[in-house]
Amino acid sequence: MKNKKMLSNFGSWLFENKVLVLFAILCITCIGYSGVDISYVSGELFTRLGRNACLVLSLIIPVLAGLGLNFGIVVGAMASQIAIFWVVHWGFTGINALLLTALISTPLAIIFGILVGVLYNKTKGSEMITGLVLGYFADGLYKLFVLYIIGGLIPFDDPNLLPRGFGLRNAFDLDGSLKYSLDNISLVETLMTVAVIFAIWQIAVMIYKSIKKQSINKTKSIISIVGAALVFGAAFMTNFIVTTLENAIAAGTGVPAYMNMLAPICYKLDNLFGQTRVLLSDAIWFAGITAIVFFAVKLISALISKKSYAKPLAAVIAVVLIIALAQIPAVDKVATSVRLPACTYVMIFVFCAINNWLLSTKLGQDMRTVGQNRAVATSAGINVNRTRIIAVCISTVLAAWGQLIFLQNLGTFNTIQQQTNVGLYSVAALLVGGASVQKANNKHAILGVILFHTLFVVAPLAATKLVGDSAISEYIRMFISYGVIAAALAMHAWKTVKKKFGENK
């Protein structure tokens, strides 16, 4: 009886995750058949994960709000690209160019999101096909803007961007402006920035709750602010001491005794945190130790308060196992050959945190209610149309930021075609991760990017080896993209029919 129940549970899990399992099998098969070195696949995978994850994460909120798969994120990508054009023209570089692009693209993305949201409200029940058609329509308007209106109707003189006097050049290099502007931010600078933003956020929440006369967990808030201050102080002092010592050595001058005492510790911290790209092996150790400490505190707290300790104990064991698996020679070879852009991966974490935080707010609960049943949401006093528009605006803004992260990592800007497959590839990746038109989360997005882009890398290599023609690789990529969406939607329809059949039975 117990075995039968286990088989039944496994069968249910397999059916629920059929798309995920199918593409995991395809990835393993293609890697094995192509014979490609796993280090190459890993390097490509982590590059693509950092480049594409934020775009896929921008799709989650509309799914939970009942809007389905938002192919309309292409308008967010266009907002970012329009901003990039002006920033490059004005000659901004590095982090200044990145921040200015984000600043310009955000209001553009909000305006585009409002227009898209209003359109979705006029076509309730057909949002996905509307978003797909809207993407093609917006693509036409965008190309008209960049090929004729700039320089043709709007006076503009920049021979580097408009070689013919009107219409932007087809492509230009972002080197010297936006290229690696995020990827080249070191981990120590990232930690300092995140600590400051987190502390300001905690203070703002305390002030807001005080004004609204809501209950405040002062102990938790103070600990959070002190923790952020300690992180900032440690990062700042490490950077300050290492820089001072290096300058003193170069100038041949003396340094204070306390700096010499702290120098060994600071140099070790600088080796770990002062890099722009962190070894995957170091990242596993750092994240693993941090997670062990975090869950160990939760475990001790659960034991003291005599609450259930199963979850924190399981988490500690899982993290220890992951660290142990990372010591296997084959895994260690990959982990010591892959470097991750620190700030870019922190941004992926920030996008995940934004999604989780938003869904914990009243607005997020309203979005869930609207997504589950619009009639019930209306009865509960929720403004359905307004909530749906806000969900689309959030998705569009995140997509604009995601496209900015994508382009700064890519380093080149194809003026005409860059936005063409943004929606297609992002939706395909989300579906591969096990999401559906009604359910999606951060886990689906990250798993989807990993599987989809692994298949994107190895399937053309396997096909080339199979038929002996490298030209087929691009056709294989498009087949994968459209095939993923078709297969996932077909399986979702199958699941819906099976559920209805079971209810009727």
C-alpha positions in Angstrom: 0.0 0.0 0.0 2.8 2.3 0.9 4.7 1.5 -2.3 1.6 2.1 -4.3 1.1 5.5 -2.7 4.7 6.4 -3.4 4.3 5.4 -7.1 1.2 7.5 -7.3 2.9 10.5 -5.8 5.8 10.1 -8.1 3.5 9.8 -11.1 1.6 13.0 -10.1 5.0 14.8 -9.7 6.1 13.5 -13.1 2.9 14.7 -14.7 3.1 18.1 -13.0 6.7 18.6 -14.1 6.6 16.9 -17.5 8.0 19.8 -19.5 10.9 20.2 -17.0 11.7 16.5 -17.1 11.5 16.3 -20.9 13.9 19.2 -21.4 16.3 17.9 -18.7 16.5 14.6 -20.6 17.0 16.4 -23.9 19.9 18.5 -22.4 21.6 15.4 -21.0 21.2 13.5 -24.3 22.5 16.4 -26.5 25.5 16.9 -24.2 26.4 13.3 -24.3 25.9 13.0 -28.1 27.7 16.2 -29.0 30.8 15.2 -27.0 31.4 18.8 -26.0 33.6 19.6 -23.0 31.4 20.2 -19.9 33.6 23.2 -18.9 32.7 24.9 -22.2 29.0 24.2 -21.6 29.2 25.5 -18.1 31.0 28.7 -19.1 28.4 29.4 -21.8 25.5 28.5 -19.4 26.6 30.9 -16.6 27.2 33.7 -19.1 23.7 33.2 -20.5 22.2 32.9 -17.1 23.6 36.2 -16.0 22.6 37.8 -19.3 19.0 36.5 -19.6 17.6 35.7 -16.1 16.3 39.2 -15.3 14.3 39.3 -18.5 12.6 35.9 -17.7 12.0 37.1 -14.1 10.0 40.0 -15.5 7.3 37.6 -16.7 6.3 36.3 -13.3 4.0 39.0 -12.0 1.6 39.1 -15.0 1.2 35.3 -14.9 0.1 35.5 -11.2 -2.2 38.4 -12.0 -4.0 36.3 -14.6 -2.5 37.9 -17.7 -0.8 34.8 -18.9 2.6 34.9 -20.6 3.4 38.5 -21.3 4.8 38.6 -24.8 4.4 42.4 -24.5 7.7 42.7 -22.5 9.2 43.5 -25.9 7.9 47.1 -25.4 10.0 47.3 -22.2 13.0 46.2 -24.2 12.3 49.0 -26.7 12.2 51.5 -23.9 15.6 50.5 -22.7 17.0 50.6 -26.3 15.6 54.1 -26.9 17.3 55.3 -23.7 20.6 53.6 -24.7 20.6 55.5 -28.0 20.5 58.9 -26.3 23.0 57.9 -23.6 25.5 56.8 -26.2 24.9 60.0 -28.2 25.5 62.1 -25.1 28.8 60.3 -24.5 28.2 58.9 -21.0 30.3 56.0 -19.9 30.5 53.3 -17.3 28.2 53.2 -14.3 27.0 56.8 -15.1 25.8 55.6 -18.5 24.1 52.6 -16.8 22.2 54.6 -14.2 21.2 57.3 -16.7 19.9 54.6 -19.1 17.8 53.1 -16.3 16.6 56.5 -15.2 15.4 57.4 -18.8 14.0 53.9 -19.6 11.9 53.6 -16.4 9.3 56.4 -17.2 9.2 55.3 -20.8 8.5 51.7 -19.7 5.8 52.8 -17.3 4.0 54.8 -20.1 4.3 51.8 -22.5 3.1 49.5 -19.7 0.0 51.6 -19.0 -0.9 51.5 -22.7 -0.3 47.8 -22.9 -2.3 47.2 -19.7 -5.3 49.2 -21.1 -5.2 47.1 -24.2 -5.1 43.9 -22.2 -8.1 45.1 -20.3 -10.0 45.5 -23.6 -9.1 41.9 -24.6 -9.6 39.9 -21.4 -9.1 36.2 -22.0 -6.9 36.8 -25.1 -4.0 38.6 -23.5 -1.3 36.3 -24.8 -2.3 36.5 -28.5 -2.8 40.2 -28.0 0.7 40.6 -26.5 2.2 38.6 -29.4 0.4 40.8 -32.1 1.2 43.9 -30.1 4.9 42.9 -30.1 4.9 42.8 -33.9 3.0 46.1 -34.1 5.4 47.8 -31.6 8.4 46.4 -33.5 7.1 48.1 -36.7 6.7 51.5 -34.9 10.1 51.1 -33.3 11.8 50.4 -36.7 10.0 53.4 -38.3 11.4 55.5 -35.4 15.0 54.4 -35.7 15.1 54.1 -39.5 13.4 57.2 -40.6 12.0 59.5 -37.9 15.4 60.0 -36.2 17.1 62.5 -38.5 14.3 62.4 -41.0 11.5 64.2 -39.0 13.5 64.9 -35.8 16.6 67.1 -36.5 19.6 65.1 -35.4 23.3 65.4 -36.3 25.6 62.6 -35.2 27.7 61.0 -38.1 28.7 58.1 -35.8 25.1 57.1 -35.2 23.4 58.5 -38.4 25.9 57.9 -41.2 23.3 58.7 -43.9 21.8 61.7 -42.2 18.7 59.9 -41.1 18.0 56.5 -39.6 20.4 54.9 -37.0 23.1 52.6 -38.2 22.2 48.9 -38.1 24.6 48.1 -35.2 27.2 49.7 -33.0 29.6 48.7 -30.3 28.9 49.6 -26.7 32.6 49.4 -25.8 33.6 52.7 -24.1 30.0 53.4 -23.1 27.8 50.7 -21.6 29.8 47.5 -22.2 30.4 45.6 -18.9 29.3 48.7 -16.9 27.5 46.4 -14.5 29.7 43.3 -14.9 32.8 45.4 -14.0 31.5 46.5 -10.6 33.4 44.6 -7.9 31.6 42.5 -5.2 32.9 44.8 -2.4 31.3 47.9 -4.2 28.1 45.8 -4.7 27.9 44.8 -1.0 28.4 48.4 0.1 25.7 49.6 -2.2 23.2 46.9 -1.2 23.9 47.5 2.5 23.2 51.2 2.1 20.0 50.6 0.1 18.8 47.9 2.6 19.4 50.2 5.6 17.6 53.1 4.0 14.7 50.8 3.1 14.4 49.5 6.7 14.4 53.1 8.0 11.8 54.1 5.5 9.6 51.2 6.5 9.9 52.1 10.2 9.0 55.7 9.5 6.0 54.7 7.2 4.7 52.3 9.9 5.1 54.9 12.6 3.1 57.4 10.5 0.4 54.8 9.8 0.5 53.7 13.5 1.2 50.1 12.5 3.0 47.6 14.8 6.8 47.6 14.3 9.2 44.8 15.3 11.9 47.2 16.5 14.3 44.5 17.5 14.3 42.9 14.1 14.5 46.3 12.3 17.4 47.5 14.5 19.3 44.2 14.0 18.8 44.5 10.3 20.1 48.1 10.2 23.1 47.3 12.4 23.9 44.2 10.3 23.8 46.4 7.1 26.1 48.9 8.8 28.6 46.2 9.8 28.6 44.9 6.2 29.2 48.4 4.8 31.9 49.1 7.5 33.7 45.9 6.8 33.6 46.3 3.1 34.6 50.0 3.3 37.5 49.4 5.7 38.8 46.4 3.6 38.8 48.6 0.5 40.3 51.6 2.3 43.2 49.6 4.0 44.1 47.7 0.9 44.1 50.8 -1.3 46.1 52.8 1.3 48.7 50.0 1.7 49.2 49.7 -2.1 49.5 53.4 -2.5 52.0 53.6 0.4 54.1 50.7 -1.1 54.1 52.4 -4.5 55.1 55.8 -3.0 57.7 54.2 -0.6 56.1 55.9 2.4 55.3 54.4 5.8 51.9 53.3 6.9 50.2 53.2 10.4 50.9 50.1 12.5 47.3 49.1 12.7 47.1 48.8 9.0 50.0 46.4 8.9 48.3 44.3 11.5 45.0 44.2 9.6 46.7 43.8 6.2 46.7 40.0 6.0 43.0 39.8 6.8 42.1 42.6 4.5 44.1 41.2 1.6 42.3 37.8 2.0 38.9 39.6 2.1 39.9 41.7 -0.9 40.9 38.5 -2.9 37.4 37.2 -2.3 35.3 40.4 -2.4 37.4 42.9 -4.4 36.9 41.1 -7.7 34.5 42.0 -10.5 34.2 38.3 -11.5 34.1 35.7 -8.7 35.2 32.1 -9.1 32.2 29.7 -9.0 34.0 27.6 -6.4 34.5 30.7 -4.1 30.8 31.7 -4.7 29.7 28.2 -3.6 31.8 28.3 -0.5 30.7 31.8 0.5 27.0 31.2 -0.3 27.1 27.8 1.4 28.7 29.0 4.6 26.3 32.0 4.8 23.4 29.7 4.3 24.6 27.3 6.9 24.9 30.1 9.5 21.5 31.5 8.5 19.7 28.2 8.8 21.7 27.1 11.9 20.4 30.3 13.7 16.8 29.3 12.6 17.4 25.8 13.8 18.7 27.0 17.2 15.7 29.4 17.5 13.3 26.6 16.7 14.9 24.3 19.3 14.8 27.0 22.0 11.2 27.9 21.2 10.2 24.2 20.9 8.9 24.7 17.4 9.2 22.4 14.4 12.9 22.2 13.4 12.5 19.9 10.4 12.8 22.6 7.7 15.9 24.4 9.0 17.6 21.1 9.7 16.8 19.8 6.2 18.1 23.1 4.8 21.4 22.8 6.7 21.8 19.2 5.5 21.0 20.2 1.9 23.6 23.0 1.9 26.3 20.7 3.4 25.5 18.1 0.7 25.8 20.8 -2.0 29.2 21.9 -0.7 30.3 18.2 -0.5 29.2 17.6 -4.1 31.2 20.6 -5.2 34.4 18.8 -4.1 33.9 15.9 -6.7 36.8 16.3 -9.2 34.5 16.7 -12.2 32.4 19.4 -10.5 35.4 21.1 -9.0 37.0 21.3 -12.4 33.9 23.3 -13.6 33.7 25.4 -10.5 37.3 26.5 -10.7 37.0 27.4 -14.4 33.8 29.5 -14.3 33.9 33.2 -13.2 30.6 35.0 -12.4 30.1 38.7 -12.8 29.4 39.5 -9.1 27.1 42.6 -9.5 25.1 41.0 -12.3 24.3 37.9 -10.2 23.4 40.2 -7.3 20.9 41.9 -9.6 19.3 38.5 -10.4 18.9 38.0 -6.6 17.4 41.5 -6.4 14.9 40.8 -9.1 13.9 37.6 -7.3 13.6 39.6 -4.0 11.4 42.2 -5.7 9.0 39.5 -6.9 8.9 37.8 -3.5 8.4 41.1 -1.6 5.8 42.4 -4.0 3.7 39.2 -3.6 3.8 39.6 0.2 2.2 43.0 0.0 -1.5 43.8 -0.2 -1.0 44.7 -3.9 0.5 41.3 -4.5 -2.4 39.6 -2.7 -4.8 41.6 -4.9 -2.9 40.4 -8.0 -3.2 36.8 -6.9 -6.9 37.2 -6.3 -7.5 38.8 -9.7 -5.5 36.0 -11.3 -7.5 33.3 -9.6 -11.0 34.8 -10.1 -11.8 38.3 -11.4 -15.5 38.1 -10.2 -14.4 37.3 -6.7 -11.8 40.0 -6.8 -14.5 42.5 -7.9 -16.8 41.4 -5.1 -13.9 41.9 -2.6 -13.7 45.6 -3.7 -10.5 45.2 -5.8 -10.2 47.4 -8.8 -9.4 44.6 -11.3 -8.5 46.8 -14.3 -6.2 49.0 -12.2 -4.5 46.0 -10.6 -3.9 44.4 -14.0 -2.4 47.6 -15.4 0.0 47.9 -12.4 1.1 44.3 -13.0 1.9 45.0 -16.6 3.7 48.2 -15.7 5.9 46.3 -13.2 6.6 43.6 -15.8 7.5 46.3 -18.5 9.9 48.2 -16.1 11.6 45.0 -15.0 11.9 44.0 -18.7 13.5 47.4 -19.5 16.1 46.9 -16.8 16.6 43.3 -17.9 17.3 44.3 -21.5 19.8 46.9 -20.2 21.6 44.1 -18.2 21.5 41.9 -21.3 23.0 44.5 -23.6 25.7 45.7 -21.3 26.9 42.1 -21.0 26.6 41.4 -24.8 28.5 44.6 -25.6 27.0 45.2 -29.0 23.7 46.8 -29.9 21.8 45.6 -33.0 19.6 48.7 -33.5 17.0 47.0 -35.8 16.7 43.4 -34.6 17.8 43.4 -30.9 14.3 43.4 -29.5 12.8 40.9 -32.0 13.1 37.6 -30.0 13.0 39.1 -26.4 9.5 37.9 -25.7 9.9 34.6 -27.5 13.1 33.4 -25.8 12.0 34.7 -22.3 8.6 32.9 -22.5 10.2 29.7 -23.8 12.7 29.7 -21.0 9.9 30.3 -18.3 7.9 27.4 -19.8 10.8 25.0 -19.9 11.3 25.7 -16.1 7.9 24.2 -15.4 5.7 27.3 -15.4 2.3 27.5 -17.0 0.0 30.3 -18.2 -1.4 30.3 -14.6 1.5 29.5 -12.4 5.1 30.8 -12.3 7.7 31.7 -9.7 11.4 32.5 -9.4 12.4 28.8 -9.3 10.6 28.3 -12.7 12.5 31.2 -14.2 16.0 30.2 -13.0 15.5 26.5 -13.8 14.1 27.5 -17.2 17.0 29.7 -18.2 19.4 27.0 -17.2 17.7 24.2 -19.2 16.6 26.3 -22.2 20.1 27.9 -22.7 21.9 24.6 -22.1 19.8 23.1 -24.9 20.3 26.3 -26.9 24.1 25.7 -26.7 24.4 22.0 -27.1 21.4 21.1 -29.5 23.0 22.8 -32.5 26.3 21.1 -31.8 24.6 17.7 -31.6 22.6 18.4 -34.7 25.7 19.5 -36.6 27.4 16.2 -35.6 24.3 14.3 -36.6 23.8 15.7 -40.1 27.3 17.2 -40.7 26.1 20.7 -41.6 26.8 23.6 -39.3 24.4 25.9 -41.1 21.5 24.0 -39.6 22.3 25.3 -36.1 20.2 28.5 -36.4 17.2 26.5 -37.7 17.6 24.2 -34.7 17.5 27.2 -32.3 14.3 28.6 -33.8 12.8 25.1 -33.7 13.7 24.8 -30.1 12.1 28.2 -29.2 8.8 27.8 -31.0 8.7 24.0 -30.2 9.1 24.7 -26.5 6.2 27.1 -26.4 4.0 24.8 -28.5 4.8 21.7 -26.4 4.4 23.5 -23.1 1.0 25.0 -24.1 -0.2 21.7 -25.5 0.8 19.9 -22.3 -0.9 22.6 -20.3 -4.1 22.1 -22.3 -3.8 18.3 -21.8 -3.5 18.9 -18.0 -6.6 21.1 -18.1 -8.6 18.6 -20.0 -7.5 15.8 -17.7 -8.5 17.8 -14.6 -11.9 18.6 -16.0 -12.4 14.9 -17.0 -11.4 13.9 -13.5 -13.9 16.3 -11.9 -16.7 15.2 -14.2 -15.9 11.6 -13.5 
